[in-house]
């Protein structure tokens, strides 16, 4: 069942079902994190505005990933900008408040009068190098919120990032990895042989 869910999510990212836009969320030639990241492609989650059905699928899948040990959630934190829409929906489903972490200012923006001590989860679109995620966890710790999980749609699945988060007692959970996307049959149907070769080399170098 888990493997089927991964296939469905990867398919939705590569070929999002939408009446308004058939564009793939996977795009080559965008470097939102700088060319030094080495990534030849990125996931353009801003395109989800034209595919609300895909967004709903992802939110449901993220909620299902919350582990039993983390079920008693008191707060959901979305990392600005990409994690906000997912954090808000997950918090609404769980019936708890949510806050927004702004990486550049190290601030928590809240719509609540105070943050009460308790358990929390962090939500973002992608887990890449993990710097913003780790800083968000430290910022929440200052407010006496213990973070048990980081939930993301896509992860680069870098071993160093998993290790850093595990040292903080945080489980990194993603719906799919970049490798799941690049190795998906639909990826080969949509992109050119040159792009496929470029992405495949990049994925193998992540290890």
ROSE-4610 file (N, C-alpha, C; in Angstrom, 1 decimal, always signed):
// ROSE-4610
residu = [X/X/X/X/X/X/X/X/X/X/X/X/X/X/X/X/X/X/X/X/X/X/X/X/X/X/X/X/X/X/X/X/X/X/X/X/X/X/X/X/X/X/X/X/X/X/X/X/X/X/X/X/X/X/X/X/X/X/X/X/X/X/X/X/X/X/X/X/X/X/X/X/X/X/X/X/X/X/X/X/X/X/X/X/X/X/X/X/X/X/X/X/X/X/X/X/X/X/X/X/X/X/X/X/X/X/X/X/X/X/X/X/X/X/X/X/X/X/X/X/X/X/X/X/X/X/X/X/X/X/X/X/X/X/X/X/X/X/X/X/X/X/X/X/X/X/X/X/X/X/X/X/X/X/X/X/X/X/X/X/X/X/X/X/X/X/X/X/X/X/X/X/X/X/X/X/X/X/X/X/X/X/X/X/X/X/X/X/X/X/X/X/X/X/X/X/X/X/X/X/X/X/X/X/X/X/X/X/X/X/X/X/X/X/X/X/X/X/X/X/X/X/X/X/X/X/X/X/X/X/X/X/X/X/X/X/X/X/X/X/X/X/X/X/X/X/X/X/X/X/X/X/X/X/X/X/X/X/X/X/X/X/X/X/X/X/X/X/X/X/X/X/X/X/X/X/X/X/X/X/X/X/X/X/X/X/X/X/X/X/X/X/X/X/X/X/X/X/X/X/X/X/X/X/X/X/X/X/X/X/X/X/X/X/X/X/X/X/X/X/X/X/X/X/X/X/X/X/X/X/X/X/X/X/X/X/X/X/X/X/X/X/X/X/X/X/X/X/X/X/X/X/X/X/X/X/X/X/X/X/X/X/X/X/X/X/X/X/X/X/X/X/X/X/X/X/X/X/X/X/X/X/X/X/X/X/X/X/X/X/X/X/X/X/X/X/X/X/X/X/X/X/X/X/X/X/X/X/X/X/X/X/X/X/X/X/X/X/X/X/X/X/X/X/X/X/X/X/X/X/X/X/X/X/X/X/X/X/X/X/X/X/X/X/X/X/X/X/X/X/X/X/X/X/X/X/X/X/X/X/X/X/X/X/X/X/X/X/X/X/X/X/X/X/X/X/X/X/X/X/X/X/X/X/X/X/X/X/X/X/X/X/X/X/X/X/X/X/X/X/X/X/X/X/X/X/X/X/X/X/X/X/X/X/X/X/X/X/X/X/X/X/X/X/X/X/X/X/X/X/X/X/X/X/X/X/X/X/X/X/X/X/X/X/X/X/X/X/X/X/X/X/X/X/X/X/X/X/X/X/X/X/X/X/X/X/X/X/X/X/X/X/X/X/X/X/X/X/X/X/X/X/X/X/X/X/X/X/X/X/X/X/X/X/X/X/X/X/X/X/X/X/X/X/X/X/X/X/X/X/X/X/X/X/X/X/X/X/X/X/X]
num = [1/1/1/2/2/2/3/3/3/4/4/4/5/5/5/6/6/6/7/7/7/8/8/8/9/9/9/10/10/10/11/11/11/12/12/12/13/13/13/14/14/14/15/15/15/16/16/16/17/17/17/18/18/18/19/19/19/20/20/20/21/21/21/22/22/22/23/23/23/24/24/24/25/25/25/26/26/26/27/27/27/28/28/28/29/29/29/30/30/30/31/31/31/32/32/32/33/33/33/34/34/34/35/35/35/36/36/36/37/37/37/38/38/38/39/39/39/40/40/40/41/41/41/42/42/42/43/43/43/44/44/44/45/45/45/46/46/46/47/47/47/48/48/48/49/49/49/50/50/50/51/51/51/52/52/52/53/53/53/54/54/54/55/55/55/56/56/56/57/57/57/58/58/58/59/59/59/60/60/60/61/61/61/62/62/62/63/63/63/64/64/64/65/65/65/66/66/66/67/67/67/68/68/68/69/69/69/70/70/70/71/71/71/72/72/72/73/73/73/74/74/74/75/75/75/76/76/76/77/77/77/78/78/78/79/79/79/80/80/80/81/81/81/82/82/82/83/83/83/84/84/84/85/85/85/86/86/86/87/87/87/88/88/88/89/89/89/90/90/90/91/91/91/92/92/92/93/93/93/94/94/94/95/95/95/96/96/96/97/97/97/98/98/98/99/99/99/100/100/100/101/101/101/102/102/102/103/103/103/104/104/104/105/105/105/106/106/106/107/107/107/108/108/108/109/109/109/110/110/110/111/111/111/112/112/112/113/113/113/114/114/114/115/115/115/116/116/116/117/117/117/118/118/118/119/119/119/120/120/120/121/121/121/122/122/122/123/123/123/124/124/124/125/125/125/126/126/126/127/127/127/128/128/128/129/129/129/130/130/130/131/131/131/132/132/132/133/133/133/134/134/134/135/135/135/136/136/136/137/137/137/138/138/138/139/139/139/140/140/140/141/141/141/142/142/142/143/143/143/144/144/144/145/145/145/146/146/146/147/147/147/148/148/148/149/149/149/150/150/150/151/151/151/152/152/152/153/153/153/154/154/154/155/155/155/156/156/156/157/157/157/158/158/158/159/159/159/160/160/160/161/161/161/162/162/162/163/163/163/164/164/164/165/165/165/166/166/166/167/167/167/168/168/168/169/169/169/170/170/170/171/171/171/172/172/172/173/173/173/174/174/174/175/175/175/176/176/176/177/177/177/178/178/178/179/179/179/180/180/180/181/181/181/182/182/182/183/183/183/184/184/184/185/185/185/186/186/186/187/187/187/188/188/188/189/189/189/190/190/190/191/191/191/192/192/192/193/193/193/194/194/194/195/195/195/196/196/196/197/197/197/198/198/198/199/199/199/200/200/200/201/201/201/202/202/202/203/203/203/204/204/204/205/205/205/206/206/206/207/207/207]
x = [+0.8/+0.0/+0.9/+1.9/+2.8/+3.5/+3.9/+4.6/+3.6/+2.3/+1.3/+1.1/+1.0/+0.8/+2.0/+3.2/+4.3/+4.2/+3.8/+3.6/+2.6/+1.5/+0.4/+0.8/+1.5/+2.0/+3.0/+4.0/+4.9/+4.3/+3.3/+2.5/+1.8/+1.3/+0.5/+1.5/+2.7/+3.7/+4.2/+4.4/+4.9/+3.8/+2.6/+1.4/+0.2/+0.2/-0.9/-2.2/-3.3/-4.6/-5.2/-5.6/-6.2/-7.0/-8.1/-8.9/-8.3/-7.6/-7.1/-5.7/-4.8/-3.4/-2.9/-2.4/-1.7/-0.2/+0.3/+1.7/+2.3/+3.5/+4.1/+4.7/+4.6/+5.3/+6.8/+7.3/+8.7/+9.2/+10.1/+10.6/+12.1/+12.7/+14.2/+14.6/+15.8/+16.3/+16.0/+15.3/+15.0/+16.0/+16.5/+17.5/+17.2/+16.0/+15.6/+16.6/+17.5/+18.4/+19.9/+20.0/+21.3/+21.8/+22.6/+23.2/+24.1/+24.6/+25.5/+24.9/+23.5/+22.8/+23.0/+23.4/+23.6/+22.4/+21.2/+20.0/+19.6/+19.4/+19.1/+17.6/+16.8/+15.3/+14.8/+13.6/+13.0/+11.5/+10.8/+9.4/+8.7/+7.9/+7.3/+5.9/+5.9/+4.7/+3.7/+4.2/+3.3/+2.3/+2.6/+1.7/+0.5/+0.5/-0.6/-1.8/-1.7/-2.9/-3.9/-3.4/-4.3/-4.7/-4.3/-4.6/-5.0/-6.2/-6.6/-6.8/-7.1/-7.3/-6.0/-4.9/-3.6/-3.2/-3.5/-3.2/-3.9/-5.2/-6.0/-5.4/-5.0/-4.3/-3.1/-2.3/-1.0/-1.3/-2.3/-2.6/-3.1/-4.0/-4.5/-3.3/-2.4/-1.3/-0.4/-0.2/+0.7/+0.1/-1.2/-1.9/-1.8/-1.9/-1.7/-0.3/+0.7/+2.1/+2.4/+1.5/+1.7/+1.8/+2.9/+3.0/+2.2/+1.8/+1.0/+1.6/+2.9/+3.6/+3.5/+3.2/+3.0/+1.6/+0.6/-0.8/-1.3/-0.6/-1.0/-0.3/-0.8/-0.2/-0.8/+0.0/-0.6/-0.4/+0.5/+0.8/+1.4/+1.1/+1.6/+2.4/+3.6/+4.4/+4.7/+4.3/+4.6/+5.7/+6.7/+7.8/+7.5/+7.7/+7.4/+8.4/+7.9/+6.5/+5.7/+6.5/+5.8/+5.0/+5.4/+4.7/+3.4/+3.1/+1.9/+0.6/+0.4/-0.9/-1.1/-0.1/-0.2/-0.4/+0.4/+0.3/-1.1/-1.6/-2.9/-4.0/-4.0/-5.0/-4.8/-3.6/-3.3/-3.7/-3.4/-3.8/-5.3/-6.0/-7.5/-8.0/-7.5/-7.9/-7.7/-6.6/-6.2/-6.9/-7.5/-8.1/-7.1/-6.0/-5.0/-4.5/-3.9/-3.4/-2.1/-1.8/-0.6/+0.1/+1.4/+2.3/+3.1/+3.6/+4.5/+5.9/+6.9/+8.3/+8.9/+9.5/+10.1/+11.6/+12.2/+13.7/+14.6/+14.3/+15.2/+15.3/+14.1/+14.1/+14.1/+14.0/+14.0/+12.8/+11.7/+10.5/+9.4/+8.6/+7.3/+6.2/+5.4/+4.2/+3.0/+2.2/+1.1/-0.2/-1.3/-2.6/-3.2/-2.4/-2.9/-2.2/-2.8/-2.3/-1.0/-0.8/+0.4/+0.6/+1.9/+2.2/+2.4/+1.5/+1.6/+2.5/+3.3/+4.2/+3.4/+4.1/+3.5/+4.3/+3.6/+4.2/+3.8/+4.8/+4.5/+5.1/+4.7/+5.3/+5.6/+6.5/+6.9/+6.5/+5.9/+5.5/+6.1/+6.6/+7.1/+6.9/+7.1/+7.0/+8.1/+9.3/+10.5/+11.5/+12.2/+13.3/+14.6/+15.4/+16.6/+17.8/+18.4/+19.6/+19.2/+18.0/+17.5/+17.8/+18.5/+18.9/+17.7/+16.8/+15.6/+14.8/+14.7/+13.9/+14.6/+15.9/+16.6/+16.4/+16.5/+16.4/+14.9/+14.0/+12.6/+12.4/+13.0/+12.9/+13.5/+14.7/+15.3/+14.4/+13.8/+13.0/+11.7/+11.2/+10.0/+10.4/+11.7/+12.2/+12.2/+12.6/+12.6/+11.2/+10.2/+8.8/+8.3/+9.2/+8.8/+7.9/+8.1/+7.4/+8.4/+8.1/+9.0/+8.5/+9.4/+9.1/+9.4/+8.5/+8.7/+8.9/+8.3/+8.3/+8.4/+9.1/+9.0/+8.3/+7.3/+6.5/+6.7/+7.1/+7.3/+6.7/+6.4/+6.0/+7.1/+8.2/+9.4/+10.6/+11.5/+12.8/+13.9/+15.0/+16.2/+16.8/+16.4/+16.8/+18.3/+18.9/+20.3/+20.6/+21.5/+21.9/+22.3/+23.0/+23.5/+22.3/+21.3/+20.1/+19.3/+19.1/+18.4/+19.2/+20.5/+21.3/+21.2/+21.3/+21.2/+19.8/+18.8/+17.4/+17.2/+17.8/+17.6/+18.4/+19.5/+20.2/+19.4/+18.4/+17.5/+16.2/+16.2/+15.0/+13.8/+14.1/+13.1/+13.1/+12.0/+11.8/+11.5/+12.2/+12.0/+11.1/+9.9/+9.0/+8.6/+8.7/+8.3/+7.4/+6.6/+5.7/+6.5/+7.4/+8.3/+9.6/+10.6/+12.0/+12.1/+13.2/+13.5/+13.8/+14.4/+14.7/+13.4/+12.4/+11.1/+10.5/+10.7/+10.2/+10.9/+12.3/+13.1/+13.0/+12.8/+12.7/+11.3/+10.3/+8.9/+8.8/+8.0/+7.8/+7.3/+6.4/+5.9/+7.0/+8.0/+9.1/+9.8/+9.9/+10.6/+9.7/+8.4/+7.4/+7.4/+7.6/+7.4/+8.7/+9.9/+11.1/+12.0/+12.9/+13.8/+14.9/+15.5/+16.6/+17.7/+18.0/+19.1/+18.7/+17.5/+17.1/+17.0/+16.6/+16.5/+17.9/+18.9/+20.2/+20.8/+20.6/+21.0/+20.5/+19.2/+18.5/+19.0/+19.2/+19.7/+21.1/+21.9/+23.3/+23.3/+22.4/+22.3/+21.9/+20.8/+20.3/+21.3/+22.1/+23.1/+24.2/+24.5/+25.5/+25.1/+23.8/+23.3/+23.7/+24.1/+24.5/+26.0]
y = [-1.2/+0.0/+1.3/+1.2/+2.4/+2.7/+1.6/+1.8/+2.3/+1.8/+2.3/+3.8/+4.2/+5.7/+6.5/+6.0/+6.7/+6.9/+5.9/+5.9/+6.9/+7.0/+7.9/+9.3/+9.6/+11.0/+11.4/+10.5/+10.9/+11.2/+10.4/+10.6/+11.9/+12.3/+13.6/+14.8/+14.6/+15.7/+15.8/+14.7/+14.7/+15.1/+14.6/+14.8/+15.2/+16.4/+16.8/+16.8/+16.2/+16.2/+17.5/+18.3/+19.6/+20.0/+20.6/+21.1/+22.4/+23.1/+24.4/+24.4/+23.5/+23.5/+22.1/+21.6/+20.3/+20.3/+21.5/+21.6/+20.7/+20.2/+19.4/+20.3/+19.8/+20.5/+20.4/+19.4/+19.1/+20.0/+20.9/+21.8/+21.8/+21.8/+21.9/+23.3/+23.7/+25.0/+26.0/+25.6/+26.6/+26.3/+27.4/+27.2/+28.0/+27.7/+28.6/+28.5/+27.6/+27.5/+27.7/+28.3/+28.6/+27.4/+27.7/+26.6/+25.7/+26.3/+25.5/+24.2/+24.2/+23.0/+21.9/+22.1/+21.0/+20.4/+20.9/+20.3/+20.8/+19.9/+20.3/+20.6/+20.2/+20.4/+20.8/+21.2/+21.6/+21.3/+21.3/+21.0/+22.4/+22.8/+24.1/+24.0/+24.1/+23.9/+25.0/+26.2/+27.3/+26.9/+26.0/+25.5/+24.8/+24.4/+23.7/+24.5/+25.8/+26.7/+26.3/+25.7/+25.3/+23.8/+23.2/+21.7/+21.5/+22.0/+21.8/+20.3/+19.5/+18.1/+17.4/+17.8/+17.3/+17.8/+19.0/+19.6/+18.8/+18.5/+17.7/+16.3/+15.7/+14.4/+14.4/+15.4/+15.5/+15.8/+16.6/+16.9/+15.7/+14.9/+13.7/+12.7/+12.6/+11.7/+12.1/+13.4/+13.9/+13.6/+13.8/+13.5/+12.1/+11.2/+9.8/+9.4/+10.3/+10.0/+10.3/+11.0/+11.4/+10.1/+9.8/+8.6/+8.5/+7.3/+7.2/+8.0/+7.9/+8.6/+10.1/+10.6/+12.1/+12.5/+11.6/+11.9/+13.0/+13.1/+14.2/+15.5/+16.1/+17.3/+18.6/+19.5/+20.7/+21.9/+21.8/+22.9/+22.4/+23.0/+22.8/+24.0/+23.8/+24.9/+24.7/+25.7/+25.7/+26.7/+26.2/+27.0/+27.9/+29.2/+30.1/+30.0/+30.1/+30.3/+29.0/+28.0/+26.8/+25.9/+25.9/+25.1/+25.6/+26.9/+27.5/+26.8/+26.6/+26.0/+24.6/+23.8/+22.5/+22.5/+23.4/+23.4/+23.9/+24.9/+25.4/+24.3/+23.5/+22.5/+21.4/+21.0/+19.9/+20.3/+21.6/+22.1/+22.1/+22.5/+22.5/+21.1/+20.2/+18.8/+18.2/+18.6/+18.1/+18.9/+20.1/+20.9/+21.6/+22.0/+22.7/+24.0/+24.9/+26.1/+25.8/+26.8/+26.7/+28.0/+27.9/+29.1/+29.0/+30.2/+30.3/+30.7/+29.9/+30.2/+30.9/+32.0/+32.8/+32.6/+31.8/+31.5/+32.7/+33.8/+34.9/+35.7/+35.8/+36.6/+35.8/+34.5/+33.6/+33.9/+34.3/+34.7/+33.7/+33.6/+32.8/+33.8/+33.7/+34.6/+33.7/+34.2/+33.4/+34.3/+33.5/+34.2/+33.9/+33.5/+33.1/+34.0/+34.2/+35.1/+34.6/+33.3/+32.8/+31.4/+31.0/+29.6/+28.8/+27.8/+27.0/+25.8/+25.5/+24.3/+23.0/+22.2/+21.0/+20.3/+19.5/+18.8/+19.4/+19.4/+20.0/+19.2/+19.6/+19.0/+20.2/+20.0/+21.0/+20.5/+21.4/+21.0/+22.0/+21.4/+22.1/+21.4/+22.1/+21.4/+20.4/+20.9/+20.1/+20.1/+19.0/+18.9/+18.7/+19.8/+19.8/+19.7/+20.8/+20.8/+20.8/+21.1/+21.1/+22.2/+23.2/+24.3/+25.1/+25.4/+26.1/+25.3/+24.0/+23.1/+23.0/+22.8/+22.7/+24.0/+25.2/+26.4/+26.6/+26.1/+26.2/+25.4/+24.2/+23.3/+24.0/+24.6/+25.3/+26.5/+27.2/+28.3/+27.9/+26.7/+26.2/+25.7/+25.2/+24.7/+25.9/+27.1/+28.2/+28.5/+28.1/+28.3/+27.1/+26.1/+24.9/+24.0/+24.0/+23.0/+22.0/+20.7/+19.6/+19.1/+19.2/+18.7/+17.3/+16.5/+15.0/+14.6/+15.4/+15.0/+16.3/+16.1/+17.0/+16.3/+16.9/+16.3/+17.1/+16.5/+17.2/+16.4/+17.1/+16.4/+15.6/+16.3/+15.8/+16.0/+15.0/+15.1/+14.7/+15.4/+15.0/+13.8/+13.4/+12.2/+12.2/+13.3/+13.4/+12.8/+11.8/+11.1/+12.1/+13.1/+14.1/+14.8/+15.1/+15.8/+14.9/+13.7/+12.7/+12.6/+12.5/+12.3/+13.5/+14.7/+16.0/+16.0/+15.7/+15.8/+14.7/+13.5/+12.4/+12.7/+13.5/+13.9/+14.8/+15.5/+16.4/+15.6/+14.3/+13.6/+13.8/+14.2/+14.5/+13.5/+13.0/+12.0/+12.8/+12.6/+13.2/+12.3/+12.8/+11.9/+12.7/+12.1/+12.7/+11.7/+12.2/+11.4/+10.7/+11.4/+10.8/+11.5/+10.8/+11.4/+11.8/+12.6/+13.0/+11.7/+10.7/+9.5/+8.8/+8.8/+8.2/+8.9/+10.2/+11.0/+10.7/+10.8/+10.6/+9.2/+8.2/+6.8/+6.4/+7.3/+7.0/+6.9/+5.9/+5.7/+7.0/+7.8/+9.0/+10.0/+10.0/+11.0/+10.7/+9.5/+9.1/+9.4/+9.4/+9.7/+11.2/+12.0/+13.5/+14.2/+13.8/+14.5/+13.9/+14.7/+14.2/+13.2/+12.4/+11.5/+12.3/+13.5/+14.3/+14.7/+15.2/+15.6/+14.4/+13.3/+12.0/+11.6/+11.7/+11.3/+12.3/+13.6/+14.6/+14.4/+14.2/+14.0/+12.7/+11.6/+10.3/+10.4/+11.1/+11.3/+12.1/+13.1/+14.0/+13.1/+12.3/+11.5/+10.5/+9.9/+9.0/+9.7/+11.0/+11.7/+12.2/+12.1/+12.5/+11.6/+10.4/+9.4/+9.6]
z = [+0.0/+0.0/+0.0/+0.8/+0.9/-0.5/-1.2/-2.4/-3.5/-3.4/-4.3/-4.1/-2.8/-2.5/-3.1/-3.0/-3.5/-5.0/-5.7/-7.1/-7.5/-6.8/-7.1/-6.9/-5.8/-5.5/-6.5/-6.9/-7.9/-9.2/-9.6/-10.8/-10.8/-9.6/-9.5/-9.6/-9.2/-9.3/-10.8/-11.4/-12.8/-13.8/-13.6/-14.5/-13.6/-13.0/-12.2/-13.0/-12.4/-13.0/-12.7/-13.8/-13.6/-14.8/-14.6/-15.7/-16.3/-15.4/-15.8/-16.4/-15.9/-16.4/-16.3/-17.5/-17.5/-17.2/-16.8/-16.6/-15.6/-15.8/-14.8/-13.7/-12.5/-11.4/-11.4/-12.2/-12.3/-13.5/-13.2/-14.3/-14.2/-15.4/-15.6/-15.7/-15.3/-15.6/-14.5/-13.4/-12.4/-11.2/-10.6/-9.6/-8.4/-7.7/-6.6/-5.4/-5.4/-4.3/-4.7/-6.0/-6.5/-7.3/-8.3/-9.1/-8.3/-7.2/-6.4/-5.8/-5.8/-5.3/-6.2/-7.4/-8.4/-8.9/-8.5/-9.0/-10.4/-11.4/-12.7/-12.8/-11.8/-11.9/-10.5/-10.5/-9.2/-9.3/-8.2/-8.1/-7.9/-8.8/-8.8/-8.1/-6.8/-6.1/-6.2/-6.7/-7.0/-8.0/-8.9/-9.9/-9.3/-8.1/-7.5/-7.4/-7.5/-7.5/-8.6/-9.6/-10.7/-10.6/-9.5/-9.3/-7.9/-7.5/-6.1/-5.7/-6.7/-6.4/-6.0/-6.6/-6.3/-4.9/-4.6/-3.2/-2.2/-2.4/-1.4/-1.2/-2.3/-2.3/-1.4/-1.6/-0.8/+0.7/+1.0/+2.4/+3.1/+2.4/+3.0/+3.3/+2.3/+2.5/+3.6/+3.8/+4.9/+6.2/+6.3/+7.6/+8.0/+6.9/+7.2/+7.6/+7.4/+7.7/+9.2/+9.8/+11.2/+12.1/+12.7/+13.4/+14.7/+15.1/+16.4/+17.6/+17.7/+18.8/+18.7/+17.5/+17.3/+17.2/+17.5/+17.3/+18.2/+19.4/+20.3/+19.9/+18.9/+18.4/+18.9/+19.4/+20.0/+19.0/+18.1/+17.2/+15.9/+14.8/+13.5/+13.0/+12.6/+12.1/+10.6/+9.8/+8.4/+8.1/+7.3/+6.9/+5.7/+5.9/+4.8/+3.6/+2.4/+2.0/+1.7/+1.3/+0.8/+1.7/+3.0/+3.9/+4.5/+4.2/+4.8/+4.5/+3.2/+2.8/+3.3/+3.4/+3.9/+5.4/+6.1/+7.6/+8.0/+7.3/+7.7/+7.6/+6.5/+6.3/+7.3/+7.5/+8.5/+9.9/+10.3/+11.6/+11.7/+10.7/+10.7/+10.8/+10.2/+10.3/+11.7/+12.3/+13.6/+14.7/+14.4/+15.3/+16.3/+15.8/+16.6/+15.9/+16.6/+15.9/+15.1/+14.2/+13.4/+13.4/+13.2/+13.2/+11.9/+11.5/+10.3/+10.7/+10.3/+10.6/+9.4/+9.6/+8.5/+8.6/+7.7/+7.9/+7.9/+7.1/+7.0/+8.3/+9.0/+10.2/+11.5/+11.4/+12.6/+13.4/+12.8/+13.5/+13.4/+14.4/+14.3/+14.2/+13.1/+13.0/+13.4/+14.3/+14.8/+14.7/+14.7/+14.8/+16.1/+17.1/+18.4/+19.4/+20.6/+21.6/+22.2/+22.3/+22.9/+22.4/+22.4/+22.1/+23.4/+23.6/+24.8/+24.6/+25.7/+25.6/+25.1/+24.4/+23.9/+22.8/+22.0/+20.9/+19.6/+18.7/+17.4/+16.2/+15.0/+13.8/+12.9/+12.0/+11.0/+9.7/+8.9/+7.5/+6.5/+5.4/+4.3/+3.0/+1.9/+0.6/+0.3/+0.6/+0.2/+1.4/+1.5/+2.5/+1.6/+1.6/+0.8/+1.6/+2.1/+2.9/+4.4/+4.7/+6.1/+7.0/+6.5/+7.4/+8.0/+7.1/+7.6/+8.6/+8.3/+9.1/+10.5/+10.6/+11.9/+12.7/+12.0/+12.7/+13.2/+12.4/+12.9/+14.1/+14.2/+15.3/+16.6/+16.4/+17.5/+18.0/+17.0/+17.4/+18.2/+17.7/+18.5/+19.8/+19.9/+21.2/+22.2/+21.7/+22.6/+23.2/+22.4/+22.9/+23.6/+23.9/+24.7/+23.9/+22.5/+21.7/+21.2/+21.5/+21.1/+19.8/+18.8/+17.4/+17.3/+16.9/+16.7/+15.3/+14.3/+12.9/+12.0/+10.9/+9.8/+8.7/+8.2/+7.1/+5.8/+4.7/+3.5/+2.3/+1.2/+0.0/-0.6/-0.9/-1.5/-0.7/-0.7/+0.0/-1.0/-0.8/-1.6/-0.9/+0.3/+1.0/+1.2/+1.6/+1.9/+3.2/+3.3/+4.6/+5.7/+5.3/+6.3/+7.0/+6.2/+6.7/+7.6/+7.2/+8.1/+9.4/+9.3/+10.5/+11.5/+10.9/+11.7/+12.4/+11.7/+12.3/+13.4/+13.1/+14.1/+15.4/+15.3/+16.5/+17.3/+16.7/+17.4/+17.9/+17.6/+18.0/+17.0/+15.8/+14.8/+13.7/+13.4/+12.2/+11.0/+9.9/+8.6/+7.8/+7.4/+6.7/+5.4/+4.3/+3.0/+2.3/+1.4/+0.6/-0.5/-1.1/-2.1/-2.0/-2.6/-2.8/-4.2/-4.5/-5.8/-6.7/-6.1/-6.8/-7.2/-6.4/-6.7/-8.0/-8.1/-9.2/-10.5/-10.4/-11.5/-12.1/-11.3/-11.7/-12.1/-11.9/-12.3/-13.8/-14.3/-15.7/-16.4/-15.8/-16.4/-16.6/-15.8/-15.9/-17.3/-17.6/-18.9/-20.1/-19.9/-20.9/-21.2/-20.2/-20.4/-20.8/-20.3/-20.6/-21.6/-22.1/-23.2/-22.6/-23.5/-23.1/-22.4/-22.9/-22.3/-20.9/-20.7/-19.4/-18.4/-18.9/-18.1/-17.6/-18.5/-18.2/-17.2/-17.4/-16.5/-15.1/-15.0/-13.7/-13.0/-13.8/-13.3/-12.7/-13.4/-12.9/-11.6/-11.5/-10.3/-9.1/-9.4/-8.3/-7.8/-8.7/-8.2/-7.4/-7.7/-7.0/-5.6/-5.4/-4.0/-3.0/-3.4/-2.4/-2.1]
